[in-house]
Amino acid sequence: MDAAGLRQEFEKQIKDADSKIEAAEKQLKGLQEYRLKLQGGMETLELLDPKEETSTPPETPAPPAE
């Protein structure tokens, strides 16, 4: 293959790579938006039903000794 043929093939491959990159960036953006929505859903659930970080009940003071 001569230099002109190689140049043409490389240009074709560059265009192909650019279109694949563009598609991947669109997919990445969509997945990031989906992840953000899921995080928002988790925050909403937390507001509606908060998890207790300390599950031990508070201690009741002992009655005073007489």
PDB file of N, H, CA, C and O in Angstrom:
ATOM      1  N   MET A   1       0.851  -1.172   0.000  1.00  0.00           N
ATOM      2  CA  MET A   1       0.000   0.000   0.000  1.00  0.00           C
ATOM      3  C   MET A   1       0.899   1.239   0.000  1.00  0.00           C
ATOM      4  O   MET A   1       1.887   1.302   0.732  1.00  0.00           O
ATOM      5  N   ASP A   2       0.550   2.200  -0.814  1.00  0.00           N
ATOM      6  H   ASP A   2      -0.252   2.149  -1.409  1.00  0.00           H
ATOM      7  CA  ASP A   2       1.360   3.410  -0.901  1.00  0.00           C
ATOM      8  C   ASP A   2       0.978   4.406   0.196  1.00  0.00           C
ATOM      9  O   ASP A   2       0.019   4.186   0.937  1.00  0.00           O
ATOM     10  N   ALA A   3       1.720   5.480   0.292  1.00  0.00           N
ATOM     11  H   ALA A   3       2.499   5.659  -0.309  1.00  0.00           H
ATOM     12  CA  ALA A   3       1.507   6.477   1.352  1.00  0.00           C
ATOM     13  C   ALA A   3       0.114   7.110   1.270  1.00  0.00           C
ATOM     14  O   ALA A   3      -0.511   7.355   2.303  1.00  0.00           O
ATOM     15  N   ALA A   4      -0.369   7.372   0.082  1.00  0.00           N
ATOM     16  H   ALA A   4       0.138   7.172  -0.757  1.00  0.00           H
ATOM     17  CA  ALA A   4      -1.695   7.981  -0.073  1.00  0.00           C
ATOM     18  C   ALA A   4      -2.785   7.022   0.402  1.00  0.00           C
ATOM     19  O   ALA A   4      -3.758   7.430   1.035  1.00  0.00           O
ATOM     20  N   GLY A   5      -2.604   5.764   0.089  1.00  0.00           N
ATOM     21  H   GLY A   5      -1.814   5.433  -0.425  1.00  0.00           H
ATOM     22  CA  GLY A   5      -3.580   4.754   0.531  1.00  0.00           C
ATOM     23  C   GLY A   5      -3.577   4.609   2.047  1.00  0.00           C
ATOM     24  O   GLY A   5      -4.634   4.490   2.668  1.00  0.00           O
ATOM     25  N   LEU A   6      -2.392   4.619   2.635  1.00  0.00           N
ATOM     26  H   LEU A   6      -1.534   4.716   2.131  1.00  0.00           H
ATOM     27  CA  LEU A   6      -2.285   4.537   4.095  1.00  0.00           C
ATOM     28  C   LEU A   6      -2.913   5.760   4.758  1.00  0.00           C
ATOM     29  O   LEU A   6      -3.615   5.641   5.763  1.00  0.00           O
ATOM     30  N   ARG A   7      -2.653   6.934   4.186  1.00  0.00           N
ATOM     31  H   ARG A   7      -2.083   7.030   3.370  1.00  0.00           H
ATOM     32  CA  ARG A   7      -3.223   8.168   4.734  1.00  0.00           C
ATOM     33  C   ARG A   7      -4.760   8.092   4.721  1.00  0.00           C
ATOM     34  O   ARG A   7      -5.418   8.458   5.695  1.00  0.00           O
ATOM     35  N   GLN A   8      -5.309   7.613   3.610  1.00  0.00           N
ATOM     36  H   GLN A   8      -4.774   7.316   2.819  1.00  0.00           H
ATOM     37  CA  GLN A   8      -6.763   7.504   3.488  1.00  0.00           C
ATOM     38  C   GLN A   8      -7.319   6.504   4.512  1.00  0.00           C
ATOM     39  O   GLN A   8      -8.349   6.753   5.138  1.00  0.00           O
ATOM     40  N   GLU A   9      -6.637   5.393   4.669  1.00  0.00           N
ATOM     41  H   GLU A   9      -5.801   5.191   4.160  1.00  0.00           H
ATOM     42  CA  GLU A   9      -7.080   4.382   5.643  1.00  0.00           C
ATOM     43  C   GLU A   9      -7.005   4.927   7.068  1.00  0.00           C
ATOM     44  O   GLU A   9      -7.921   4.706   7.861  1.00  0.00           O
ATOM     45  N   PHE A  10      -5.935   5.631   7.399  1.00  0.00           N
ATOM     46  H   PHE A  10      -5.192   5.811   6.755  1.00  0.00           H
ATOM     47  CA  PHE A  10      -5.802   6.210   8.735  1.00  0.00           C
ATOM     48  C   PHE A  10      -6.887   7.250   8.996  1.00  0.00           C
ATOM     49  O   PHE A  10      -7.449   7.305  10.090  1.00  0.00           O
ATOM     50  N   GLU A  11      -7.180   8.069   7.997  1.00  0.00           N
ATOM     51  H   GLU A  11      -6.724   8.024   7.108  1.00  0.00           H
ATOM     52  CA  GLU A  11      -8.243   9.072   8.165  1.00  0.00           C
ATOM     53  C   GLU A  11      -9.586   8.404   8.418  1.00  0.00           C
ATOM     54  O   GLU A  11     -10.377   8.868   9.240  1.00  0.00           O
ATOM     55  N   LYS A  12      -9.835   7.314   7.707  1.00  0.00           N
ATOM     56  H   LYS A  12      -9.193   6.937   7.040  1.00  0.00           H
ATOM     57  CA  LYS A  12     -11.077   6.547   7.908  1.00  0.00           C
ATOM     58  C   LYS A  12     -11.129   5.989   9.335  1.00  0.00           C
ATOM     59  O   LYS A  12     -12.167   6.061   9.993  1.00  0.00           O
ATOM     60  N   GLN A  13     -10.018   5.440   9.807  1.00  0.00           N
ATOM     61  H   GLN A  13      -9.175   5.382   9.272  1.00  0.00           H
ATOM     62  CA  GLN A  13      -9.965   4.878  11.151  1.00  0.00           C
ATOM     63  C   GLN A  13     -10.108   5.962  12.220  1.00  0.00           C
ATOM     64  O   GLN A  13     -10.708   5.723  13.268  1.00  0.00           O
ATOM     65  N   ILE A  14      -9.561   7.148  11.961  1.00  0.00           N
ATOM     66  H   ILE A  14      -9.073   7.342  11.110  1.00  0.00           H
ATOM     67  CA  ILE A  14      -9.699   8.259  12.910  1.00  0.00           C
ATOM     68  C   ILE A  14     -11.167   8.674  13.020  1.00  0.00           C
ATOM     69  O   ILE A  14     -11.667   8.896  14.123  1.00  0.00           O
ATOM     70  N   LYS A  15     -11.867   8.780  11.872  1.00  0.00           N
ATOM     71  H   LYS A  15     -11.461   8.599  10.976  1.00  0.00           H
ATOM     72  CA  LYS A  15     -13.288   9.125  11.885  1.00  0.00           C
ATOM     73  C   LYS A  15     -14.085   8.078  12.652  1.00  0.00           C
ATOM     74  O   LYS A  15     -14.976   8.401  13.437  1.00  0.00           O
ATOM     75  N   ASP A  16     -13.744   6.815  12.406  1.00  0.00           N
ATOM     76  H   ASP A  16     -13.020   6.552  11.768  1.00  0.00           H
ATOM     77  CA  ASP A  16     -14.433   5.723  13.102  1.00  0.00           C
ATOM     78  C   ASP A  16     -14.192   5.807  14.612  1.00  0.00           C
ATOM     79  O   ASP A  16     -15.122   5.647  15.403  1.00  0.00           O
ATOM     80  N   ALA A  17     -12.958   6.054  15.001  1.00  0.00           N
ATOM     81  H   ALA A  17     -12.203   6.183  14.359  1.00  0.00           H
ATOM     82  CA  ALA A  17     -12.630   6.174  16.427  1.00  0.00           C
ATOM     83  C   ALA A  17     -13.348   7.368  17.043  1.00  0.00           C
ATOM     84  O   ALA A  17     -13.847   7.279  18.165  1.00  0.00           O
ATOM     85  N   ASP A  18     -13.405   8.497  16.312  1.00  0.00           N
ATOM     86  H   ASP A  18     -13.000   8.569  15.401  1.00  0.00           H
ATOM     87  CA  ASP A  18     -14.102   9.681  16.822  1.00  0.00           C
ATOM     88  C   ASP A  18     -15.586   9.402  17.052  1.00  0.00           C
ATOM     89  O   ASP A  18     -16.154   9.835  18.055  1.00  0.00           O
ATOM     90  N   SER A  19     -16.207   8.685  16.130  1.00  0.00           N
ATOM     91  H   SER A  19     -15.745   8.333  15.315  1.00  0.00           H
ATOM     92  CA  SER A  19     -17.634   8.394  16.300  1.00  0.00           C
ATOM     93  C   SER A  19     -17.857   7.435  17.470  1.00  0.00           C
ATOM     94  O   SER A  19     -18.845   7.566  18.193  1.00  0.00           O
ATOM     95  N   LYS A  20     -16.954   6.477  17.662  1.00  0.00           N
ATOM     96  H   LYS A  20     -16.152   6.371  17.074  1.00  0.00           H
ATOM     97  CA  LYS A  20     -17.069   5.562  18.801  1.00  0.00           C
ATOM     98  C   LYS A  20     -16.863   6.309  20.118  1.00  0.00           C
ATOM     99  O   LYS A  20     -17.547   6.027  21.102  1.00  0.00           O
ATOM    100  N   ILE A  21     -15.933   7.252  20.143  1.00  0.00           N
ATOM    101  H   ILE A  21     -15.378   7.481  19.344  1.00  0.00           H
ATOM    102  CA  ILE A  21     -15.693   8.057  21.349  1.00  0.00           C
ATOM    103  C   ILE A  21     -16.928   8.885  21.675  1.00  0.00           C
ATOM    104  O   ILE A  21     -17.330   8.979  22.834  1.00  0.00           O
ATOM    105  N   GLU A  22     -17.529   9.487  20.650  1.00  0.00           N
ATOM    106  H   GLU A  22     -17.202   9.411  19.708  1.00  0.00           H
ATOM    107  CA  GLU A  22     -18.726  10.299  20.856  1.00  0.00           C
ATOM    108  C   GLU A  22     -19.869   9.454  21.427  1.00  0.00           C
ATOM    109  O   GLU A  22     -20.566   9.884  22.346  1.00  0.00           O
ATOM    110  N   ALA A  23     -20.053   8.258  20.881  1.00  0.00           N
ATOM    111  H   ALA A  23     -19.486   7.909  20.134  1.00  0.00           H
ATOM    112  CA  ALA A  23     -21.095   7.367  21.381  1.00  0.00           C
ATOM    113  C   ALA A  23     -20.816   6.953  22.825  1.00  0.00           C
ATOM    114  O   ALA A  23     -21.732   6.900  23.646  1.00  0.00           O
ATOM    115  N   ALA A  24     -19.570   6.665  23.129  1.00  0.00           N
ATOM    116  H   ALA A  24     -18.826   6.708  22.462  1.00  0.00           H
ATOM    117  CA  ALA A  24     -19.205   6.260  24.489  1.00  0.00           C
ATOM    118  C   ALA A  24     -19.410   7.409  25.471  1.00  0.00           C
ATOM    119  O   ALA A  24     -19.851   7.188  26.599  1.00  0.00           O
ATOM    120  N   GLU A  25     -19.095   8.636  25.052  1.00  0.00           N
ATOM    121  H   GLU A  25     -18.738   8.817  24.136  1.00  0.00           H
ATOM    122  CA  GLU A  25     -19.308   9.792  25.925  1.00  0.00           C
ATOM    123  C   GLU A  25     -20.789  10.010  26.195  1.00  0.00           C
ATOM    124  O   GLU A  25     -21.168  10.366  27.311  1.00  0.00           O
ATOM    125  N   LYS A  26     -21.630   9.802  25.189  1.00  0.00           N
ATOM    126  H   LYS A  26     -21.322   9.513  24.282  1.00  0.00           H
ATOM    127  CA  LYS A  26     -23.080   9.925  25.385  1.00  0.00           C
ATOM    128  C   LYS A  26     -23.572   8.867  26.360  1.00  0.00           C
ATOM    129  O   LYS A  26     -24.381   9.154  27.243  1.00  0.00           O
ATOM    130  N   GLN A  27     -23.082   7.646  26.196  1.00  0.00           N
ATOM    131  H   GLN A  27     -22.425   7.413  25.479  1.00  0.00           H
ATOM    132  CA  GLN A  27     -23.480   6.562  27.098  1.00  0.00           C
ATOM    133  C   GLN A  27     -23.006   6.843  28.523  1.00  0.00           C
ATOM    134  O   GLN A  27     -23.741   6.603  29.481  1.00  0.00           O
ATOM    135  N   LEU A  28     -21.785   7.348  28.663  1.00  0.00           N
ATOM    136  H   LEU A  28     -21.188   7.542  27.884  1.00  0.00           H
ATOM    137  CA  LEU A  28     -21.246   7.683  29.976  1.00  0.00           C
ATOM    138  C   LEU A  28     -22.100   8.757  30.642  1.00  0.00           C
ATOM    139  O   LEU A  28     -22.421   8.653  31.826  1.00  0.00           O
ATOM    140  N   LYS A  29     -22.465   9.784  29.887  1.00  0.00           N
ATOM    141  H   LYS A  29     -22.203   9.868  28.925  1.00  0.00           H
ATOM    142  CA  LYS A  29     -23.285  10.851  30.436  1.00  0.00           C
ATOM    143  C   LYS A  29     -24.643  10.309  30.893  1.00  0.00           C
ATOM    144  O   LYS A  29     -25.142  10.689  31.952  1.00  0.00           O
ATOM    145  N   GLY A  30     -25.230   9.431  30.102  1.00  0.00           N
ATOM    146  H   GLY A  30     -24.825   9.122  29.241  1.00  0.00           H
ATOM    147  CA  GLY A  30     -26.500   8.821  30.470  1.00  0.00           C
ATOM    148  C   GLY A  30     -26.382   8.001  31.743  1.00  0.00           C
ATOM    149  O   GLY A  30     -27.258   8.060  32.607  1.00  0.00           O
ATOM    150  N   LEU A  31     -25.313   7.241  31.862  1.00  0.00           N
ATOM    151  H   LEU A  31     -24.602   7.193  31.161  1.00  0.00           H
ATOM    152  CA  LEU A  31     -25.102   6.424  33.057  1.00  0.00           C
ATOM    153  C   LEU A  31     -24.851   7.289  34.288  1.00  0.00           C
ATOM    154  O   LEU A  31     -25.291   6.954  35.388  1.00  0.00           O
ATOM    155  N   GLN A  32     -24.141   8.407  34.101  1.00  0.00           N
ATOM    156  H   GLN A  32     -23.784   8.679  33.208  1.00  0.00           H
ATOM    157  CA  GLN A  32     -23.909   9.317  35.231  1.00  0.00           C
ATOM    158  C   GLN A  32     -25.223   9.936  35.697  1.00  0.00           C
ATOM    159  O   GLN A  32     -25.446  10.078  36.899  1.00  0.00           O
ATOM    160  N   GLU A  33     -26.094  10.305  34.760  1.00  0.00           N
ATOM    161  H   GLU A  33     -25.913  10.190  33.783  1.00  0.00           H
ATOM    162  CA  GLU A  33     -27.401  10.859  35.124  1.00  0.00           C
ATOM    163  C   GLU A  33     -28.243   9.813  35.840  1.00  0.00           C
ATOM    164  O   GLU A  33     -28.925  10.125  36.817  1.00  0.00           O
ATOM    165  N   TYR A  34     -28.199   8.569  35.359  1.00  0.00           N
ATOM    166  H   TYR A  34     -27.644   8.316  34.566  1.00  0.00           H
ATOM    167  CA  TYR A  34     -28.935   7.474  35.994  1.00  0.00           C
ATOM    168  C   TYR A  34     -28.441   7.245  37.423  1.00  0.00           C
ATOM    169  O   TYR A  34     -29.239   7.048  38.340  1.00  0.00           O
ATOM    170  N   ARG A  35     -27.134   7.274  37.601  1.00  0.00           N
ATOM    171  H   ARG A  35     -26.486   7.434  36.856  1.00  0.00           H
ATOM    172  CA  ARG A  35     -26.540   7.098  38.931  1.00  0.00           C
ATOM    173  C   ARG A  35     -26.985   8.217  39.867  1.00  0.00           C
ATOM    174  O   ARG A  35     -27.280   7.976  41.038  1.00  0.00           O
ATOM    175  N   LEU A  36     -27.031   9.440  39.348  1.00  0.00           N
ATOM    176  H   LEU A  36     -26.791   9.636  38.397  1.00  0.00           H
ATOM    177  CA  LEU A  36     -27.463  10.580  40.148  1.00  0.00           C
ATOM    178  C   LEU A  36     -28.919  10.413  40.585  1.00  0.00           C
ATOM    179  O   LEU A  36     -29.271  10.732  41.720  1.00  0.00           O
ATOM    180  N   LYS A  37     -29.757   9.914  39.685  1.00  0.00           N
ATOM    181  H   LYS A  37     -29.470   9.655  38.763  1.00  0.00           H
ATOM    182  CA  LYS A  37     -31.161   9.669  40.032  1.00  0.00           C
ATOM    183  C   LYS A  37     -31.272   8.596  41.119  1.00  0.00           C
ATOM    184  O   LYS A  37     -32.084   8.713  42.037  1.00  0.00           O
ATOM    185  N   LEU A  38     -30.458   7.564  41.006  1.00  0.00           N
ATOM    186  H   LEU A  38     -29.798   7.469  40.261  1.00  0.00           H
ATOM    187  CA  LEU A  38     -30.466   6.512  42.024  1.00  0.00           C
ATOM    188  C   LEU A  38     -30.031   7.059  43.384  1.00  0.00           C
ATOM    189  O   LEU A  38     -30.605   6.707  44.414  1.00  0.00           O
ATOM    190  N   GLN A  39     -29.015   7.921  43.378  1.00  0.00           N
ATOM    191  H   GLN A  39     -28.549   8.207  42.541  1.00  0.00           H
ATOM    192  CA  GLN A  39     -28.566   8.529  44.627  1.00  0.00           C
ATOM    193  C   GLN A  39     -29.677   9.391  45.231  1.00  0.00           C
ATOM    194  O   GLN A  39     -29.883   9.388  46.445  1.00  0.00           O
ATOM    195  N   GLY A  40     -30.383  10.121  44.384  1.00  0.00           N
ATOM    196  H   GLY A  40     -30.216  10.124  43.398  1.00  0.00           H
ATOM    197  CA  GLY A  40     -31.503  10.927  44.867  1.00  0.00           C
ATOM    198  C   GLY A  40     -32.590  10.053  45.478  1.00  0.00           C
ATOM    199  O   GLY A  40     -33.188  10.408  46.493  1.00  0.00           O
ATOM    200  N   GLY A  41     -32.835   8.924  44.861  1.00  0.00           N
ATOM    201  H   GLY A  41     -32.349   8.634  44.036  1.00  0.00           H
ATOM    202  CA  GLY A  41     -33.804   7.980  45.409  1.00  0.00           C
ATOM    203  C   GLY A  41     -33.365   7.452  46.766  1.00  0.00           C
ATOM    204  O   GLY A  41     -34.182   7.311  47.676  1.00  0.00           O
ATOM    205  N   MET A  42     -32.082   7.162  46.901  1.00  0.00           N
ATOM    206  H   MET A  42     -31.418   7.276  46.162  1.00  0.00           H
ATOM    207  CA  MET A  42     -31.567   6.685  48.187  1.00  0.00           C
ATOM    208  C   MET A  42     -31.698   7.765  49.257  1.00  0.00           C
ATOM    209  O   MET A  42     -32.052   7.470  50.399  1.00  0.00           O
ATOM    210  N   GLU A  43     -31.411   9.019  48.889  1.00  0.00           N
ATOM    211  H   GLU A  43     -31.124   9.259  47.962  1.00  0.00           H
ATOM    212  CA  GLU A  43     -31.550  10.115  49.851  1.00  0.00           C
ATOM    213  C   GLU A  43     -33.007  10.294  50.264  1.00  0.00           C
ATOM    214  O   GLU A  43     -33.290  10.572  51.430  1.00  0.00           O
ATOM    215  N   THR A  44     -33.931  10.138  49.323  1.00  0.00           N
ATOM    216  H   THR A  44     -33.701   9.913  48.376  1.00  0.00           H
ATOM    217  CA  THR A  44     -35.358  10.242  49.639  1.00  0.00           C
ATOM    218  C   THR A  44     -35.765   9.146  50.603  1.00  0.00           C
ATOM    219  O   THR A  44     -36.482   9.396  51.572  1.00  0.00           O
ATOM    220  N   LEU A  45     -35.304   7.920  50.336  1.00  0.00           N
ATOM    221  H   LEU A  45     -34.721   7.717  49.549  1.00  0.00           H
ATOM    222  CA  LEU A  45     -35.619   6.814  51.244  1.00  0.00           C
ATOM    223  C   LEU A  45     -35.057   7.078  52.638  1.00  0.00           C
ATOM    224  O   LEU A  45     -35.705   6.772  53.638  1.00  0.00           O
ATOM    225  N   GLU A  46     -33.869   7.639  52.703  1.00  0.00           N
ATOM    226  H   GLU A  46     -33.342   7.888  51.890  1.00  0.00           H
ATOM    227  CA  GLU A  46     -33.248   7.938  53.992  1.00  0.00           C
ATOM    228  C   GLU A  46     -34.068   8.977  54.751  1.00  0.00           C
ATOM    229  O   GLU A  46     -34.211   8.886  55.971  1.00  0.00           O
ATOM    230  N   LEU A  47     -34.603   9.959  54.039  1.00  0.00           N
ATOM    231  H   LEU A  47     -34.486  10.033  53.048  1.00  0.00           H
ATOM    232  CA  LEU A  47     -35.430  10.980  54.693  1.00  0.00           C
ATOM    233  C   LEU A  47     -36.746  10.382  55.187  1.00  0.00           C
ATOM    234  O   LEU A  47     -37.240  10.758  56.250  1.00  0.00           O
ATOM    235  N   LEU A  48     -37.308   9.459  54.422  1.00  0.00           N
ATOM    236  H   LEU A  48     -36.907   9.154  53.559  1.00  0.00           H
ATOM    237  CA  LEU A  48     -38.578   8.846  54.814  1.00  0.00           C
ATOM    238  C   LEU A  48     -38.410   7.816  55.920  1.00  0.00           C
ATOM    239  O   LEU A  48     -39.293   7.666  56.765  1.00  0.00           O
ATOM    240  N   ASP A  49     -37.314   7.120  55.924  1.00  0.00           N
ATOM    241  H   ASP A  49     -36.597   7.242  55.238  1.00  0.00           H
ATOM    242  CA  ASP A  49     -37.072   6.059  56.902  1.00  0.00           C
ATOM    243  C   ASP A  49     -35.610   6.087  57.313  1.00  0.00           C
ATOM    244  O   ASP A  49     -34.817   5.278  56.832  1.00  0.00           O
ATOM    245  N   PRO A  50     -35.239   7.013  58.202  1.00  0.00           N
ATOM    246  CA  PRO A  50     -33.814   7.141  58.559  1.00  0.00           C
ATOM    247  C   PRO A  50     -33.298   5.907  59.293  1.00  0.00           C
ATOM    248  O   PRO A  50     -33.994   5.302  60.109  1.00  0.00           O
ATOM    249  N   LYS A  51     -32.072   5.563  58.979  1.00  0.00           N
ATOM    250  H   LYS A  51     -31.507   6.054  58.316  1.00  0.00           H
ATOM    251  CA  LYS A  51     -31.405   4.462  59.673  1.00  0.00           C
ATOM    252  C   LYS A  51     -30.895   4.987  61.006  1.00  0.00           C
ATOM    253  O   LYS A  51     -30.428   6.122  61.105  1.00  0.00           O
ATOM    254  N   GLU A  52     -30.992   4.144  62.030  1.00  0.00           N
ATOM    255  H   GLU A  52     -31.372   3.222  61.949  1.00  0.00           H
ATOM    256  CA  GLU A  52     -30.424   4.537  63.311  1.00  0.00           C
ATOM    257  C   GLU A  52     -28.961   4.134  63.302  1.00  0.00           C
ATOM    258  O   GLU A  52     -28.622   2.973  63.072  1.00  0.00           O
ATOM    259  N   GLU A  53     -28.097   5.114  63.556  1.00  0.00           N
ATOM    260  H   GLU A  53     -28.373   6.057  63.743  1.00  0.00           H
ATOM    261  CA  GLU A  53     -26.671   4.805  63.539  1.00  0.00           C
ATOM    262  C   GLU A  53     -26.252   4.103  64.817  1.00  0.00           C
ATOM    263  O   GLU A  53     -25.357   3.258  64.800  1.00  0.00           O
ATOM    264  N   THR A  54     -26.890   4.447  65.919  1.00  0.00           N
ATOM    265  H   THR A  54     -27.617   5.133  65.933  1.00  0.00           H
ATOM    266  CA  THR A  54     -26.621   3.742  67.169  1.00  0.00           C
ATOM    267  C   THR A  54     -27.905   3.042  67.563  1.00  0.00           C
ATOM    268  O   THR A  54     -28.899   3.688  67.894  1.00  0.00           O
ATOM    269  N   SER A  55     -27.882   1.741  67.527  1.00  0.00           N
ATOM    270  H   SER A  55     -27.075   1.216  67.258  1.00  0.00           H
ATOM    271  CA  SER A  55     -29.092   0.982  67.791  1.00  0.00           C
ATOM    272  C   SER A  55     -29.231   0.607  69.262  1.00  0.00           C
ATOM    273  O   SER A  55     -30.180  -0.091  69.619  1.00  0.00           O
ATOM    274  N   THR A  56     -28.322   1.043  70.125  1.00  0.00           N
ATOM    275  H   THR A  56     -27.550   1.610  69.835  1.00  0.00           H
ATOM    276  CA  THR A  56     -28.439   0.724  71.544  1.00  0.00           C
ATOM    277  C   THR A  56     -29.379   1.730  72.196  1.00  0.00           C
ATOM    278  O   THR A  56     -29.236   2.933  71.980  1.00  0.00           O
ATOM    279  N   PRO A  57     -30.335   1.260  72.987  1.00  0.00           N
ATOM    280  CA  PRO A  57     -31.262   2.186  73.641  1.00  0.00           C
ATOM    281  C   PRO A  57     -30.543   2.991  74.718  1.00  0.00           C
ATOM    282  O   PRO A  57     -29.555   2.523  75.286  1.00  0.00           O
ATOM    283  N   PRO A  58     -31.028   4.193  75.002  1.00  0.00           N
ATOM    284  CA  PRO A  58     -30.381   4.988  76.051  1.00  0.00           C
ATOM    285  C   PRO A  58     -30.532   4.310  77.405  1.00  0.00           C
ATOM    286  O   PRO A  58     -31.559   3.696  77.694  1.00  0.00           O
ATOM    287  N   GLU A  59     -29.511   4.425  78.218  1.00  0.00           N
ATOM    288  H   GLU A  59     -28.676   4.923  77.983  1.00  0.00           H
ATOM    289  CA  GLU A  59     -29.541   3.787  79.520  1.00  0.00           C
ATOM    290  C   GLU A  59     -30.426   4.607  80.468  1.00  0.00           C
ATOM    291  O   GLU A  59     -30.386   5.837  80.481  1.00  0.00           O
ATOM    292  N   THR A  60     -31.224   3.881  81.259  1.00  0.00           N
ATOM    293  H   THR A  60     -31.256   2.881  81.249  1.00  0.00           H
ATOM    294  CA  THR A  60     -32.046   4.561  82.256  1.00  0.00           C
ATOM    295  C   THR A  60     -31.222   4.701  83.528  1.00  0.00           C
ATOM    296  O   THR A  60     -30.525   3.766  83.922  1.00  0.00           O
ATOM    297  N   PRO A  61     -31.297   5.858  84.171  1.00  0.00           N
ATOM    298  CA  PRO A  61     -30.495   6.028  85.399  1.00  0.00           C
ATOM    299  C   PRO A  61     -31.007   5.110  86.507  1.00  0.00           C
ATOM    300  O   PRO A  61     -32.203   4.842  86.617  1.00  0.00           O
ATOM    301  N   ALA A  62     -30.081   4.646  87.308  1.00  0.00           N
ATOM    302  H   ALA A  62     -29.109   4.864  87.219  1.00  0.00           H
ATOM    303  CA  ALA A  62     -30.443   3.785  88.443  1.00  0.00           C
ATOM    304  C   ALA A  62     -31.154   4.614  89.491  1.00  0.00           C
ATOM    305  O   ALA A  62     -30.819   5.783  89.686  1.00  0.00           O
ATOM    306  N   PRO A  63     -32.133   4.030  90.171  1.00  0.00           N
ATOM    307  CA  PRO A  63     -32.819   4.774  91.221  1.00  0.00           C
ATOM    308  C   PRO A  63     -31.837   5.123  92.348  1.00  0.00           C
ATOM    309  O   PRO A  63     -30.927   4.353  92.656  1.00  0.00           O
ATOM    310  N   PRO A  64     -32.041   6.294  92.952  1.00  0.00           N
ATOM    311  CA  PRO A  64     -31.109   6.669  94.025  1.00  0.00           C
ATOM    312  C   PRO A  64     -31.226   5.701  95.216  1.00  0.00           C
ATOM    313  O   PRO A  64     -32.318   5.262  95.577  1.00  0.00           O
ATOM    314  N   ALA A  65     -30.088   5.393  95.799  1.00  0.00           N
ATOM    315  H   ALA A  65     -29.201   5.750  95.505  1.00  0.00           H
ATOM    316  CA  ALA A  65     -30.060   4.492  96.940  1.00  0.00           C
ATOM    317  C   ALA A  65     -30.431   5.292  98.198  1.00  0.00           C
ATOM    318  O   ALA A  65     -29.953   6.409  98.396  1.00  0.00           O
ATOM    319  N   GLU A  66     -31.279   4.712  99.031  1.00  0.00           N
ATOM    320  H   GLU A  66     -31.667   3.805  98.869  1.00  0.00           H
ATOM    321  CA  GLU A  66     -31.697   5.421 100.257  1.00  0.00           C
ATOM    322  C   GLU A  66     -30.966   4.959 101.457  1.00  0.00           C
ATOM    323  O   GLU A  66     -31.206   5.458 102.557  1.00  0.00           O
TER     324      GLU A  66
END
